[in-house]
Amino acid sequence: MTNRWSKWVVPILGLILGLLIAAAELAQHASPAEAFLGFAIVAAYALAILLLQSRSETVSLLSGLPVDERWASINQRALASAAQIIAAVLLGAFIIVEFGGGDAMPYAAMAAIFGVAYLGSMMWYRWRS
């Protein structure tokens, strides 16, 4: 997704997330100042991404727009490493909680979602290639 609208995806999602955070704060009876602070932090991040993504390779990568093949490769390897770590942590948490006598279903559900997402992605990319 490298068309002219690509640079707007992360900032727009950031603003939407900021509004949702503010609404959640207000729903929990927080003060308007606390709700605004929650929105302002996320909105400032979204604005910084928008303003700096064409000037910085790192910020461009954070916004989902790899600058060149080297950064695209680094991004792909980092995402693969993060997925492997998340899978290992979910499995470890499941085992620890299951044998500790707690409720391991949240970890089992997250591991199942991870597995379905992985298999679905594999089928999608195989079909597209």
N, C-alpha and C positions, 0 to 999 in steps of 0.2 A: 504494500500500500504506500506508494511513493508518488501520489499525485499532488495537486496543489492544495488539497484539503487536509493532507496528512499532518501538517504542522499544527492544525487546530484540534486534533482529536484529544490529546492529553490535557491541554488547557481547558477545553470544554468539559471533559469528564471531571477535572479537578474542581471546577466551579460547581458542577452538579453535586459532587461529593461534599463540598463545603456547605451547600444549601441543606443537604440531608443531615449533616452533622449539626448545623444550627437548629434545624427542626427537631432533631432528637434531643438536643439540649433543652429546648423550650418545652418539649413534651415531658421531660423529667423535672420540670419546674425550676430550671436554672434561671439565673437572671439574664436579661437581654444582653448585658455586657459579656457574660460568659459565652452565650450563643454567638455573639458577634466575633469574639476572639477565636472560637472554633472555626468559624467561616473564614476569618481573616488569615489565619495560618495557612489553610489549604489554598485560598485564593492567591496569596502571595507566592506560594510555590508554583501554582499554575501560571501566574504572570511572569515569574522568573524563567520558567521553562520556555514560554512563548518568546520572551525578549532575547534570551541568550542562546536558543537552539541553533541559530545560524552562525554564531560566533565561536562556539565551543563544541569540539567533537564529543566531549563527555556529556554535555547537556543535550546535544542532539541524540546521542545514544539513549539517554534517560527518557527522552520524549518518544522513543520508538523509531527513530530515523537514523539507522547506521550510516555513517559518513562514507566509508569505503569498505572494501572487502575485508581488510584486516579487522576493523571494528565489528563488522558483521560476524566474522569468525569468532572473535572474542565474546561477543554477545551470545552467540549460539552455544559456545562451550560453557559460559557462565550459567545460562539457563539450564543446560543439561546437568551441570554440577549441583545447582540448587534443587532440581527435581530429584536427583539421587539422594541428596541429604534429607529432603522432606520425606521421601519414601522410607529411608532408614529410621528417621526419628518417629514417624507414625508407627512403624512396625515395633520399634523399641518401646514406645509408650504403651502400645497395645499389650505387649508381653508383660511389661512391668505392672500395669494396672490389672490385667487379667489374673496374674498369679498373686497379686497383692490383695485380691478380694474386692476390688472396686468395680465400677461400671465401665467396661471397655468398649461399649457400643459407639460412643462418639468417635473414638479412634478407628474402630472398624469401619464406620461409615465414611470417614475422611479417606481412609485407605482405599475403600471401594470406589469412591468418587475419583480419586487419583488414578486408579487402575482403568476405570471406564474412560476417563479423559485421555489417558495415554493410548489405549487401544483404539478409541475413536479417532484420535489424531493420526495414528499410524494408518488406519484405513483411509482417512481423508487424503493424506499426502500421497499414499500409494495410488489412489484413484486419480488424483490430479496429475501424477507424473506419467 
